[in-house]
Amino acid sequence: MVVLVTGAAGFIGSNLAESLLAAGTGVRGIDALTANYPSNQKRRNMSAFADSELFDFHASDLASDDLAPLLNGVDAVVHLAGQPGVRTSWGDDFDAYVRNNVHATRRLLDVMTGLPTPPALVYCSTSAVYGNAVTFPVTESALPHPISPYGVSKLAAEQLCHAYAARFGFPLTTLRLFSVFGPRQRPDMALERLIRCALTGRPFPLVGDLGHVRDATFVGDVVDAIVLALLRTNEEPAVFNVAGGTLVTLDAMISEVESLVGASIPIERVGEPLGDAVRTEADTSLARAVLRWRPATTLHDGVARQIAWTQSLIRAGLS
């Protein structure tokens, strides 16, 4: 079996690729190595498996490059590539979100559905499509109401996948991921910034409210959900929430990091958030029942593993 993983050099994509390869599954990785953070960090994410005979990497752009050769011989696609970030999606910067989340997804779908037998698709979406939900925990049947351009772009890509699946009949699974953390997390994400501030003594730039609540999900549990989604053979499209079930405020997360590192984190208030939901909390009963998935990593253990990963980079002079 060969799985095409888009965004293979990224946070979730590299963890997924490593897991699939360890299980003996062939992985064709695509990543444009865009400049949202340094490309050398993205390549470092793949260093543990880059030399595997089962891994075939292409530094390709879904929005502009010829994708037909990359889809040849692929059994399934996991689409993780995209332009991330809620707060950076406003104004003219939204052009990149349209290009990398909507246009790129449409081009991928066009090539997939041009094959004699289109491969199964697992599309990784986000809790940002829900915006500020009305009731909690939020179920997959809740009306999406994104409150950021990023969320709008991810919802648009979701709908494109469903439109193509309805027209061409390939198996489609959409996973809405909630606040993913763990080793290889992007350097701009809150937990990674907190950890680096605790380890270096630099102040943490606080944007918004310490009381905002997140349903934190360890990256290894997300990988498990994606692997189980790849096993679905039902062509009826389905959407699943993927969340760790541990609700944590930013204030509590700061305390967790301080306790594990053994150092206090200076806080520097720098502004108000743009498009951040006040609370995220998922109902994951559907994923548990259909995919037979359940999270296995506690917040404490997951944060400790991320801290150890970040410490190893700093000690090696790679950060």
BAFI-3210 file (N, C-alpha, C; in Angstrom, 3 decimals, decimal comma, padded with zeros to 6 digits):
// residues 319
n [1|2|3|4|5|6|7|8|9|10|11|12|13|14|15|16|17|18|19|20|21|22|23|24|25|26|27|28|29|30|31|32|33|34|35|36|37|38|39|40|41|42|43|44|45|46|47|48|49|50|51|52|53|54|55|56|57|58|59|60|61|62|63|64|65|66|67|68|69|70|71|72|73|74|75|76|77|78|79|80|81|82|83|84|85|86|87|88|89|90|91|92|93|94|95|96|97|98|99|100|101|102|103|104|105|106|107|108|109|110|111|112|113|114|115|116|117|118|119|120|121|122|123|124|125|126|127|128|129|130|131|132|133|134|135|136|137|138|139|140|141|142|143|144|145|146|147|148|149|150|151|152|153|154|155|156|157|158|159|160|161|162|163|164|165|166|167|168|169|170|171|172|173|174|175|176|177|178|179|180|181|182|183|184|185|186|187|188|189|190|191|192|193|194|195|196|197|198|199|200|201|202|203|204|205|206|207|208|209|210|211|212|213|214|215|216|217|218|219|220|221|222|223|224|225|226|227|228|229|230|231|232|233|234|235|236|237|238|239|240|241|242|243|244|245|246|247|248|249|250|251|252|253|254|255|256|257|258|259|260|261|262|263|264|265|266|267|268|269|270|271|272|273|274|275|276|277|278|279|280|281|282|283|284|285|286|287|288|289|290|291|292|293|294|295|296|297|298|299|300|301|302|303|304|305|306|307|308|309|310|311|312|313|314|315|316|317|318|319]
n.u [000,846|000,491|000,568|-000,281|000,900|000,128|001,743|003,841|006,185|005,470|004,128|002,000|001,957|004,576|004,798|002,763|003,723|006,058|004,941|003,400|005,400|006,885|005,144|005,388|004,190|004,146|005,090|004,404|005,540|004,509|005,430|005,432|007,230|006,852|007,233|006,166|007,299|010,810|012,279|014,298|013,672|011,405|012,428|014,050|012,120|011,608|013,874|014,289|013,254|013,797|015,565|014,416|013,601|011,000|010,002|009,189|009,939|008,696|009,325|006,993|004,437|001,119|-000,635|000,358|002,147|002,712|000,629|-000,117|001,874|002,527|000,326|000,159|-000,206|-000,970|-002,669|-004,207|-004,979|-003,836|-004,708|-003,096|-001,730|-001,544|-002,380|-001,668|-003,006|-004,896|-004,892|-003,302|-004,698|-006,180|-007,158|-005,120|-003,504|-005,109|-005,190|-003,201|-004,311|-006,566|-005,281|-003,614|-005,225|-007,779|-007,685|-005,503|-006,498|-008,629|-007,254|-005,849|-008,013|-009,065|-007,067|-007,018|-009,611|-009,461|-008,237|-008,439|-009,456|-010,266|-008,315|-008,913|-009,721|-008,520|-009,337|-007,948|-009,318|-010,363|-011,132|-011,721|-013,691|-016,069|-016,234|-017,444|-019,108|-022,542|-023,593|-022,129|-020,617|-019,476|-021,047|-020,632|-022,760|-023,416|-024,041|-021,628|-019,777|-017,561|-015,289|-013,104|-011,037|-009,285|-010,677|-012,875|-011,654|-010,811|-013,228|-014,371|-012,668|-013,291|-015,957|-015,544|-014,261|-016,373|-018,206|-016,864|-016,584|-019,248|-019,842|-017,971|-017,653|-015,656|-014,116|-014,427|-013,193|-013,520|-011,684|-012,029|-009,836|-008,793|-006,987|-004,103|-001,176|002,302|005,476|007,411|005,684|004,519|006,612|005,288|003,051|001,039|001,686|004,275|005,657|005,332|006,801|009,393|009,803|009,777|012,073|014,084|013,755|012,675|010,043|006,592|004,564|001,454|-001,560|-004,733|-006,999|-006,414|-008,216|-009,389|-010,606|-009,406|-009,706|-007,492|-005,295|-003,209|-000,561|000,147|-002,186|-003,837|-002,575|-003,145|-005,931|-006,063|-004,857|-006,724|-008,873|-007,986|-008,503|-011,155|-013,590|-015,969|-017,790|-019,445|-019,376|-017,997|-017,824|-015,715|-015,124|-011,995|-010,517|-008,809|-010,157|-009,428|-009,943|-008,495|-007,399|-005,559|-004,184|-003,996|-002,435|-000,048|000,727|001,113|003,309|005,240|005,479|006,497|008,882|010,143|010,449|009,478|007,269|007,577|005,028|003,851|001,622|000,271|-001,773|-005,059|-006,874|-007,579|-010,184|-010,061|-011,622|-013,602|-013,975|-013,295|-014,643|-015,112|-017,465|-016,720|-017,905|-018,800|-016,472|-015,356|-017,227|-017,473|-014,904|-013,520|-011,783|-009,929|-008,581|-005,304|-003,297|-002,384|-002,765|-000,663|001,410|001,749|002,527|004,911|006,412|006,606|008,078|010,499|011,311|011,679|013,687|015,770|016,349|017,254|019,519|021,079|021,703|019,977|017,879]
n.v [-001,197|002,232|005,413|008,701|011,539|014,742|017,766|016,581|017,262|018,731|019,411|017,520|015,908|014,850|013,279|011,448|010,249|009,010|007,096|005,509|004,494|002,996|000,956|-000,408|000,630|002,160|005,502|008,400|011,512|014,906|018,265|021,727|023,239|025,828|029,292|029,829|028,965|028,287|026,408|024,585|023,589|022,150|020,193|018,945|017,731|015,459|013,958|011,593|009,576|010,012|008,616|006,198|003,335|003,080|005,577|008,359|011,448|014,624|017,910|019,717|021,915|022,021|023,823|024,680|022,949|020,086|017,521|015,014|012,878|012,410|011,285|008,866|005,427|005,526|004,490|005,666|008,940|011,304|014,376|016,923|019,234|022,812|026,286|027,445|028,897|031,139|033,869|035,141|035,232|037,333|040,231|041,184|038,979|036,822|035,920|033,973|031,904|031,255|030,370|028,210|026,579|026,332|026,535|024,797|022,402|021,950|021,506|019,159|017,406|017,424|016,066|013,599|012,626|012,296|009,941|006,426|004,839|006,586|007,348|006,626|009,268|011,033|013,837|016,374|018,501|021,196|022,301|024,940|025,431|025,407|027,734|029,934|027,834|027,005|025,174|022,767|019,540|020,003|018,603|016,736|017,348|019,936|023,269|024,602|027,545|029,467|031,879|033,120|034,025|031,935|029,657|029,787|029,200|026,568|025,283|025,707|024,106|021,623|021,392|021,340|018,842|017,153|017,734|016,785|014,091|013,298|013,550|011,889|009,585|008,491|007,051|009,061|010,599|012,957|014,612|016,523|018,316|019,021|021,415|020,478|019,095|018,458|016,711|018,281|020,352|023,359|026,293|028,695|028,182|028,230|026,532|025,560|027,947|028,731|026,710|027,195|029,725|029,147|027,593|029,328|031,717|033,923|036,395|035,453|036,269|037,306|036,989|037,960|036,141|034,558|032,714|031,330|028,300|025,119|022,049|019,823|017,858|015,145|014,680|012,078|010,661|011,810|010,894|008,164|008,246|009,076|006,899|004,895|005,971|005,614|002,980|002,785|001,613|002,277|004,057|006,143|009,476|010,792|012,644|013,316|014,288|014,826|014,731|015,308|015,277|016,505|019,342|022,489|025,566|028,463|029,576|027,395|025,737|027,161|026,893|024,114|023,761|025,314|023,820|021,343|022,097|023,476|026,185|029,616|031,470|034,492|036,851|038,771|041,045|041,566|042,217|041,793|038,834|037,744|036,311|033,982|031,249|031,256|028,985|025,533|022,341|019,002|016,542|013,289|010,892|009,715|009,131|007,313|005,241|004,514|004,607|003,286|004,602|006,118|008,603|008,272|009,470|011,407|014,872|015,778|013,859|014,172|016,876|016,762|015,146|016,824|018,915|017,579|017,019|019,642|020,548|018,865|019,821|022,420|021,873|020,672|022,760|023,424|025,116]
n.w [000,000|-000,800|000,513|-000,093|001,419|002,012|002,941|004,299|005,590|007,710|011,032|011,927|009,655|009,376|011,675|011,119|008,717|009,676|011,406|009,645|007,970|009,795|010,183|007,867|005,615|002,446|001,783|000,038|000,090|000,040|000,098|000,113|001,450|002,459|003,536|006,066|008,406|009,069|006,406|006,909|009,403|008,819|007,111|008,963|010,520|009,087|009,278|010,692|009,168|006,528|004,905|004,459|002,520|001,836|001,650|-000,279|-001,246|-002,306|-003,041|-003,641|-004,927|-004,300|-005,378|-007,810|-009,188|-011,382|-010,659|-011,429|-011,880|-009,228|-008,078|-009,252|-008,898|-006,259|-003,327|-001,345|-000,030|002,269|003,214|004,443|004,001|003,919|004,522|007,622|010,722|012,580|013,394|011,546|009,213|008,261|006,272|003,450|003,609|003,425|000,858|000,554|001,978|000,513|-001,797|-000,853|000,706|-000,452|-003,361|-003,842|-002,792|-004,508|-006,933|-006,285|-005,950|-008,540|-009,994|-008,662|-009,190|-011,869|-012,302|-013,231|-011,113|-008,447|-005,544|-002,023|000,248|003,020|004,608|006,485|008,605|010,751|014,092|013,964|012,117|013,445|014,921|017,447|019,181|019,910|021,739|024,011|024,614|021,234|018,407|015,314|013,740|014,253|013,149|011,073|011,757|011,152|012,577|011,652|008,849|008,222|009,237|007,529|005,061|005,451|005,868|003,369|001,806|002,903|001,979|-000,760|-000,999|-000,278|-002,293|-004,586|-003,872|-003,835|-006,512|-007,830|-006,361|-004,560|-001,581|001,302|004,161|006,636|009,054|011,862|013,589|016,900|018,567|018,432|019,854|020,731|020,044|017,464|017,000|015,449|015,521|016,005|017,490|020,505|022,762|022,159|022,107|024,763|026,058|025,094|026,145|028,879|029,043|028,300|029,611|028,414|027,958|027,612|024,915|025,413|023,840|024,114|026,234|029,312|030,138|028,040|026,641|025,637|023,839|024,208|022,172|021,727|019,394|018,624|019,117|017,223|014,895|015,180|014,780|012,106|010,812|011,393|010,025|007,438|007,076|006,586|004,379|003,413|001,054|001,606|002,481|005,510|008,588|011,316|014,660|016,236|019,179|022,279|024,697|027,031|028,716|028,818|030,135|028,979|031,082|032,854|031,270|031,180|033,847|033,907|032,174|033,513|035,878|034,928|033,670|035,683|036,056|036,083|033,920|032,428|031,686|028,998|027,972|024,790|023,029|021,490|020,564|017,186|015,837|017,356|018,918|021,900|023,371|022,900|022,557|022,087|021,031|020,806|020,326|017,964|016,454|018,212|018,117|015,374|014,085|016,002|017,663|020,245|022,431|023,859|025,292|028,030|028,988|030,630|030,177|027,414|027,147|028,561|026,843|024,638|025,720|026,250|023,631|022,600|024,311|023,506|020,967|021,543|023,086|021,200|019,630|017,592|017,594]
ca.u [000,000|001,192|-000,265|000,223|000,705|000,454|002,227|004,586|007,278|004,893|003,957|001,222|002,326|005,811|004,479|001,990|004,617|006,933|004,143|003,056|006,622|007,235|004,232|005,658|003,387|004,861|004,618|004,858|005,336|004,540|005,429|005,964|008,248|006,545|008,024|005,481|008,422|011,983|012,212|015,232|012,960|010,504|013,250|014,491|011,010|011,637|015,226|014,280|012,781|014,032|016,343|013,688|013,326|009,558|009,617|009,476|009,563|008,671|009,126|006,067|003,387|-000,172|-001,375|000,934|002,953|002,030|000,364|-000,465|002,861|002,578|-000,837|000,258|000,076|-001,312|-003,882|-004,989|-004,401|-004,121|-004,472|-002,786|-001,072|-002,396|-001,884|-002,203|-002,999|-006,128|-004,668|-002,593|-005,500|-006,997|-006,646|-004,556|-002,872|-006,083|-004,897|-002,421|-005,223|-007,362|-004,400|-003,036|-006,245|-008,935|-007,248|-004,655|-007,373|-009,379|-006,344|-005,622|-009,233|-009,171|-006,164|-007,510|-010,823|-009,139|-007,678|-009,451|-010,061|-009,750|-007,959|-009,627|-009,181|-008,732|-009,081|-007,793|-009,868|-010,036|-012,228|-012,004|-014,901|-017,230|-016,265|-017,936|-020,267|-023,663|-023,682|-020,950|-019,592|-020,006|-021,111|-020,377|-023,979|-023,580|-023,864|-020,331|-019,891|-016,206|-015,173|-011,831|-010,832|-008,690|-011,756|-013,665|-010,925|-010,815|-014,586|-014,531|-011,974|-014,152|-017,118|-015,043|-014,053|-017,680|-018,806|-016,181|-016,913|-020,617|-019,850|-017,096|-017,862|-014,519|-014,267|-013,978|-013,318|-013,051|-011,383|-011,912|-008,839|-008,897|-005,832|-003,116|000,125|003,245|006,755|007,420|004,679|005,028|007,190|004,416|001,899|001,138|002,385|005,702|006,216|005,396|007,918|010,652|009,936|010,138|013,444|015,051|013,512|012,070|008,617|005,615|003,667|000,072|-002,586|-006,069|-007,507|-005,874|-009,302|-009,889|-010,558|-009,108|-009,775|-006,138|-005,192|-001,816|-000,360|000,127|-003,587|-004,316|-002,033|-003,939|-007,231|-005,874|-004,597|-008,005|-009,689|-007,508|-009,050|-012,559|-013,824|-017,297|-017,677|-020,305|-018,544|-018,281|-017,055|-015,474|-014,317|-010,853|-010,111|-008,244|-011,076|-008,891|-010,168|-007,462|-007,265|-004,177|-003,610|-003,628|-001,332|001,160|001,100|001,609|004,663|006,112|005,715|007,332|010,211|010,734|010,783|008,315|007,199|007,122|003,934|003,819|000,390|000,628|-002,905|-006,263|-006,904|-008,451|-010,786|-009,918|-012,817|-013,475|-013,955|-013,496|-014,898|-015,674|-018,092|-015,989|-018,568|-018,912|-015,166|-015,180|-018,122|-017,281|-013,489|-012,962|-010,660|-010,030|-007,278|-004,587|-002,213|-002,842|-002,168|000,606|002,420|001,981|003,314|006,263|007,107|006,931|009,176|011,733|011,697|012,194|014,974|016,789|016,740|018,025|020,831|021,848|021,931|019,135|016,726]
ca.v [000,000|003,506|006,528|010,038|012,442|016,129|018,397|015,516|017,812|019,523|018,888|016,284|015,098|014,098|012,243|010,423|009,536|008,150|005,980|004,637|003,808|002,011|-000,169|-001,032|001,239|003,108|006,889|009,427|012,776|016,170|019,464|022,885|023,871|027,256|030,094|030,204|028,854|027,934|025,114|023,632|022,935|021,166|019,058|018,240|016,886|014,207|013,385|010,246|008,577|010,501|007,641|004,927|002,893|003,170|006,992|009,063|012,830|015,594|019,298|020,178|022,852|021,527|024,879|025,089|021,932|018,960|016,547|013,703|011,835|012,163|010,466|007,583|004,284|005,801|003,802|006,569|010,271|012,052|015,773|017,751|020,477|024,002|027,503|027,423|030,117|031,929|035,320|035,680|034,997|038,508|041,196|040,676|037,675|035,769|035,390|032,736|030,872|030,823|029,608|026,985|025,732|026,099|026,253|023,597|021,243|021,727|020,904|017,777|016,655|017,278|015,012|012,354|012,139|011,992|008,591|005,391|004,555|007,587|006,803|007,115|010,535|011,502|015,276|016,833|019,837|021,849|022,756|026,347|025,547|025,584|029,063|029,906|026,933|027,400|024,184|021,918|019,401|020,204|017,394|016,942|017,854|021,365|024,143|025,302|029,012|029,950|033,300|033,606|033,652|030,594|028,696|029,837|028,507|025,134|024,800|025,675|022,916|020,499|021,304|020,891|017,396|016,484|017,891|015,869|012,720|013,038|013,468|010,836|008,353|007,900|007,087|010,317|010,777|014,260|014,653|017,879|018,174|020,018|021,877|019,400|019,460|017,350|016,929|018,872|021,399|024,566|027,218|029,826|027,759|028,736|025,660|025,538|029,230|028,673|025,842|027,884|030,813|028,545|027,073|030,397|032,887|035,022|036,575|034,899|037,330|036,863|037,612|037,528|035,830|033,354|031,798|030,602|026,852|024,305|020,595|019,518|016,543|014,797|014,380|010,630|010,242|012,243|009,931|006,940|008,482|009,099|005,523|004,190|006,510|004,999|001,624|002,848|001,256|002,770|005,230|007,219|010,444|010,936|013,661|012,913|015,099|014,153|015,600|014,556|015,193|017,223|020,775|023,219|026,993|028,879|029,767|026,066|025,232|027,839|026,248|022,773|023,896|025,791|022,703|020,332|022,654|023,960|027,604|030,460|032,074|035,894|037,112|040,120|041,214|042,264|042,566|040,980|037,828|037,979|035,099|032,823|030,836|031,351|027,630|024,386|021,099|018,114|015,246|012,341|009,586|009,132|008,539|006,144|004,165|004,101|004,361|002,566|005,423|006,873|009,174|007,439|010,227|012,472|016,189|015,832|013,071|014,760|018,108|016,344|014,663|017,972|019,612|016,812|017,222|021,005|020,597|018,184|020,735|023,533|021,351|020,360|023,993|023,423|025,990]
ca.w [000,000|-000,842|000,952|-000,370|002,551|001,704|004,170|004,969|006,395|008,777|012,385|011,939|008,503|009,611|012,658|010,420|007,804|010,467|011,906|008,525|007,521|010,813|010,005|006,589|004,557|001,608|001,900|-000,904|000,787|-000,705|000,934|-000,618|002,299|002,440|004,460|007,302|009,326|008,259|005,720|007,516|010,497|008,209|006,670|010,166|010,953|008,327|009,329|011,274|008,206|005,163|004,138|004,341|001,149|001,622|001,644|-001,536|-000,951|-003,395|-002,624|-004,687|-004,537|-004,779|-006,059|-009,092|-009,860|-012,023|-009,609|-011,989|-011,569|-007,794|-007,725|-009,938|-008,054|-004,862|-002,862|-000,502|000,154|003,492|002,840|005,606|003,583|003,895|005,165|008,975|011,510|012,662|013,550|010,377|008,008|007,953|005,313|002,199|003,843|003,116|-000,480|000,708|002,479|-000,642|-002,690|-000,298|001,324|-001,328|-004,731|-003,835|-002,577|-005,750|-007,918|-005,864|-006,246|-009,996|-010,448|-008,077|-009,849|-013,247|-012,354|-013,490|-009,811|-007,511|-004,230|-000,846|000,749|004,388|004,644|007,857|008,798|012,011|014,955|013,650|011,295|014,325|015,506|018,819|019,164|020,770|022,818|024,184|023,579|019,892|017,581|013,891|013,095|014,545|011,990|011,073|011,754|011,432|012,919|011,118|007,442|008,188|009,374|006,292|003,998|005,733|005,618|001,910|001,320|003,309|001,099|-002,051|-000,915|-000,276|-003,620|-005,506|-003,483|-004,277|-007,973|-008,374|-005,615|-003,859|-000,121|001,903|005,603|007,096|010,480|012,419|014,641|017,968|019,351|018,429|020,433|020,812|019,358|016,122|016,866|014,797|016,502|016,285|018,277|021,872|023,697|021,842|022,550|026,226|026,445|024,810|027,118|030,164|028,961|028,026|030,451|027,663|028,273|026,689|024,433|025,590|023,014|024,508|027,560|029,935|030,446|026,872|026,873|024,463|023,946|023,758|021,553|021,457|017,978|018,420|019,057|015,909|013,930|015,306|014,157|010,651|010,374|011,439|008,927|006,198|007,000|006,167|002,982|003,053|000,183|002,103|003,200|006,932|009,303|012,698|015,564|016,849|020,287|023,391|025,818|028,182|028,564|029,539|029,858|028,758|032,410|033,363|030,454|031,664|035,114|033,592|031,625|034,589|036,793|034,287|033,393|036,922|035,896|035,835|032,589|032,446|030,753|028,440|027,198|023,549|022,171|021,519|019,492|016,035|015,301|018,238|019,641|023,353|023,922|022,028|023,277|021,072|021,249|019,956|020,400|016,629|016,129|019,077|017,698|013,976|013,816|017,140|018,098|021,499|022,792|024,826|025,922|028,919|028,772|031,351|029,472|026,098|027,307|028,955|025,643|023,806|026,383|026,019|022,227|022,447|025,012|022,708|019,902|022,095|023,483|019,985|018,909|016,387|017,789]
c.u [000,877|000,205|000,430|-000,116|001,101|000,797|003,091|005,736|006,769|004,763|003,236|001,681|003,573|005,595|003,691|002,888|005,511|006,183|003,799|004,271|007,037|006,370|004,419|004,838|004,242|004,246|005,250|004,519|005,429|004,564|006,080|007,044|008,093|007,206|007,260|006,354|009,571|011,922|013,184|014,608|012,017|011,291|013,751|013,383|011,056|012,950|015,239|013,903|013,087|014,748|015,642|013,420|011,839|009,070|010,105|008,996|009,667|008,401|008,275|004,969|002,060|-000,911|-000,834|001,639|002,081|001,875|000,123|000,575|002,879|001,414|-000,772|000,624|-000,252|-002,632|-004,793|-004,230|-004,809|-003,719|-004,346|-002,213|-002,054|-001,725|-002,487|-002,281|-004,275|-005,816|-003,996|-003,422|-006,334|-006,345|-006,114|-003,865|-003,820|-005,846|-004,136|-003,303|-006,129|-006,513|-004,062|-004,051|-007,381|-008,485|-006,416|-005,496|-008,159|-008,505|-006,050|-006,826|-009,410|-008,295|-006,619|-008,665|-010,624|-008,528|-008,778|-010,201|-009,497|-009,423|-008,875|-008,935|-009,535|-008,349|-009,044|-008,187|-009,565|-011,288|-012,597|-013,238|-016,135|-017,350|-016,621|-019,228|-021,315|-023,787|-022,422|-021,334|-020,210|-019,961|-020,883|-021,585|-024,233|-023,313|-022,503|-020,542|-018,523|-016,180|-013,811|-011,756|-010,181|-009,768|-012,635|-012,973|-010,916|-012,202|-014,857|-013,864|-012,738|-015,283|-016,714|-014,856|-015,377|-018,362|-018,178|-016,506|-018,316|-020,673|-019,100|-017,076|-016,657|-014,749|-013,666|-014,238|-012,730|-012,859|-011,226|-011,063|-008,919|-007,551|-004,759|-001,785|001,019|004,539|006,569|006,318|005,310|005,545|006,302|003,236|002,139|001,940|003,876|006,367|006,334|006,606|009,244|010,876|010,344|011,596|014,490|014,892|012,932|010,600|007,733|004,672|002,213|-000,862|-003,927|-006,186|-006,905|-006,948|-009,879|-009,628|-010,289|-009,223|-008,482|-006,012|-003,738|-001,659|-000,359|-001,280|-004,226|-003,835|-002,828|-005,294|-007,121|-005,666|-005,901|-008,934|-009,274|-008,070|-010,517|-012,675|-015,189|-017,163|-018,576|-019,446|-018,968|-017,334|-016,930|-014,695|-013,193|-010,301|-009,709|-009,146|-010,576|-009,060|-009,163|-007,503|-005,799|-003,469|-003,149|-002,477|-000,012|001,652|001,684|003,046|005,634|006,468|006,682|008,757|010,923|011,187|009,514|008,411|006,727|006,063|003,970|002,585|000,666|-000,570|-004,075|-006,266|-007,865|-008,950|-010,613|-011,250|-012,562|-013,306|-014,052|-013,674|-015,660|-016,400|-017,424|-016,649|-018,669|-017,600|-014,913|-016,004|-017,777|-015,835|-012,835|-011,719|-010,951|-008,646|-006,637|-003,554|-002,776|-002,160|-000,786|001,702|002,762|002,824|004,746|007,060|007,465|008,078|010,499|012,230|012,317|013,546|016,090|017,257|017,627|019,427|021,720|022,150|021,125|017,932|017,179]
c.v [001,241|004,613|007,828|010,930|013,839|016,841|017,446|016,030|018,618|018,771|017,538|015,353|014,272|013,004|011,107|009,591|008,568|006,912|004,996|003,830|002,720|000,767|-000,868|-000,512|002,214|004,496|007,725|010,768|013,964|017,301|020,595|023,614|025,389|027,968|030,511|029,913|028,211|026,520|024,109|022,916|021,865|019,951|018,256|017,339|015,512|013,444|011,939|009,174|008,930|009,474|006,295|004,597|002,998|004,610|007,674|010,497|013,722|016,982|019,996|021,040|022,380|022,559|025,207|023,974|020,847|017,844|015,138|012,631|011,463|011,299|009,077|006,466|004,465|005,113|004,708|007,885|010,794|013,488|016,631|019,108|021,638|025,160|027,572|028,808|030,922|033,420|035,954|035,586|036,201|039,375|040,544|039,331|036,526|035,168|034,064|031,594|030,355|029,943|028,235|026,056|025,378|025,689|024,973|022,341|020,923|021,070|019,438|016,908|016,437|016,138|013,656|011,773|011,923|010,609|007,566|004,972|005,564|006,960|007,339|008,379|010,713|012,972|015,728|018,296|020,297|022,209|024,209|026,508|025,779|027,007|028,997|029,092|027,394|026,471|023,320|020,630|019,460|018,888|017,752|017,497|019,327|022,184|024,821|026,807|029,606|031,451|033,852|033,245|032,289|029,526|028,632|029,042|027,002|024,534|024,725|024,436|021,650|020,293|020,892|019,373|016,656|016,595|016,914|014,413|012,348|012,827|012,231|009,556|007,713|007,968|008,363|010,296|012,133|014,202|016,106|017,796|019,337|020,214|020,797|019,917|018,232|017,664|017,344|019,923|022,646|025,566|028,411|029,456|028,007|027,835|025,633|026,846|029,269|027,861|026,548|029,053|030,275|028,101|028,178|031,629|034,077|035,174|035,982|036,000|036,846|037,680|037,083|037,163|034,529|032,303|031,062|029,106|026,111|022,816|020,054|018,061|016,249|014,304|012,880|010,074|010,662|011,287|008,632|007,089|008,476|007,688|004,721|004,687|005,914|003,593|001,606|002,494|001,718|004,034|006,377|008,202|010,588|011,963|013,223|013,989|014,246|015,095|014,754|014,407|015,841|018,715|021,530|024,686|027,309|029,063|028,427|025,466|025,878|027,177|024,856|022,833|024,336|024,654|021,683|020,828|023,059|025,394|028,384|031,103|033,516|036,111|038,574|040,246|042,085|042,595|041,620|039,994|038,208|036,637|033,859|032,509|030,937|029,967|026,613|023,159|020,168|016,922|014,269|010,963|008,927|008,468|007,296|004,967|003,626|003,750|003,479|003,272|006,015|007,412|008,370|008,214|011,355|013,791|016,249|015,088|013,677|016,022|017,758|015,863|015,811|018,765|018,898|016,993|018,607|021,149|019,963|019,063|021,854|023,056|021,058|021,606|024,117|024,351|027,389]
c.w [000,000|-000,480|000,590|000,817|002,109|003,015|004,983|005,831|007,584|010,084|012,389|010,822|008,732|010,651|012,019|009,516|008,560|010,970|010,801|008,061|008,507|010,712|008,665|005,436|003,756|001,714|000,801|-000,278|-000,150|000,310|000,148|000,168|002,290|003,607|005,712|008,528|008,561|007,681|006,317|008,713|009,957|007,724|007,866|010,706|010,286|008,486|009,837|010,264|006,755|004,293|003,978|002,874|000,808|001,494|000,374|-001,374|-002,177|-002,821|-003,680|-004,089|-005,140|-005,625|-007,443|-009,859|-010,507|-010,995|-010,137|-011,681|-010,083|-007,319|-008,338|-008,959|-006,590|-004,500|-002,047|-000,354|001,523|003,227|004,093|005,219|003,595|004,583|006,568|009,592|011,431|012,577|012,348|009,102|007,580|006,882|004,048|002,371|003,510|001,736|-000,391|001,187|001,364|-001,549|-002,124|000,368|000,369|-002,729|-004,784|-003,647|-003,838|-006,802|-007,571|-006,211|-007,741|-010,508|-009,913|-008,885|-011,347|-013,417|-012,636|-012,222|-008,806|-006,161|-003,140|-000,343|002,221|004,393|006,101|007,965|010,226|012,802|014,672|012,768|012,156|014,848|016,976|018,839|020,171|021,966|022,826|024,907|022,187|019,111|016,114|013,155|013,381|013,294|012,061|010,974|012,075|011,684|012,513|009,642|007,297|008,267|008,141|005,189|004,215|005,518|004,120|001,319|001,693|002,299|-000,314|-002,058|-000,975|-001,639|-004,618|-005,171|-003,934|-005,788|-008,480|-007,541|-004,971|-002,340|000,464|003,397|005,959|008,602|010,910|013,686|015,620|018,654|019,522|018,989|020,458|020,081|017,906|015,925|016,250|015,838|016,841|017,178|019,760|022,795|023,421|022,266|024,078|026,681|026,231|025,770|028,483|030,167|028,817|028,916|029,714|028,037|027,193|026,239|024,457|024,716|023,488|025,961|028,080|030,198|029,254|027,035|025,569|024,816|023,350|023,304|021,206|020,026|017,698|018,355|017,735|014,827|013,978|014,624|012,636|010,123|010,373|010,330|007,590|006,002|006,595|004,680|002,506|002,219|000,632|002,898|004,658|007,539|010,756|013,437|016,131|017,915|021,481|024,588|027,089|027,943|029,426|029,143|029,586|030,092|032,996|032,568|030,873|032,943|034,874|033,083|032,712|035,548|036,197|034,030|034,679|036,831|035,626|034,458|032,733|031,361|030,310|027,555|025,968|022,660|022,334|020,349|018,385|015,515|016,142|018,908|021,144|023,967|022,796|022,908|022,352|021,685|020,285|019,929|019,034|016,218|016,967|018,573|016,315|013,687|014,879|017,671|019,464|021,857|023,908|025,637|026,773|028,559|029,411|030,595|028,115|026,170|027,701|027,747|024,717|024,409|026,130|024,596|022,034|023,135|024,180|021,559|020,398|022,476|022,291|019,160|017,644|016,531|018,162]
res [m|v|v|l|v|t|g|a|a|g|f|i|g|s|n|l|a|e|s|l|l|a|a|g|t|g|v|r|g|i|d|a|l|t|a|n|y|p|s|n|q|k|r|r|n|m|s|a|f|a|d|s|e|l|f|d|f|h|a|s|d|l|a|s|d|d|l|a|p|l|l|n|g|v|d|a|v|v|h|l|a|g|q|p|g|v|r|t|s|w|g|d|d|f|d|a|y|v|r|n|n|v|h|a|t|r|r|l|l|d|v|m|t|g|l|p|t|p|p|a|l|v|y|c|s|t|s|a|v|y|g|n|a|v|t|f|p|v|t|e|s|a|l|p|h|p|i|s|p|y|g|v|s|k|l|a|a|e|q|l|c|h|a|y|a|a|r|f|g|f|p|l|t|t|l|r|l|f|s|v|f|g|p|r|q|r|p|d|m|a|l|e|r|l|i|r|c|a|l|t|g|r|p|f|p|l|v|g|d|l|g|h|v|r|d|a|t|f|v|g|d|v|v|d|a|i|v|l|a|l|l|r|t|n|e|e|p|a|v|f|n|v|a|g|g|t|l|v|t|l|d|a|m|i|s|e|v|e|s|l|v|g|a|s|i|p|i|e|r|v|g|e|p|l|g|d|a|v|r|t|e|a|d|t|s|l|a|r|a|v|l|r|w|r|p|a|t|t|l|h|d|g|v|a|r|q|i|a|w|t|q|s|l|i|r|a|g|l|s]
***
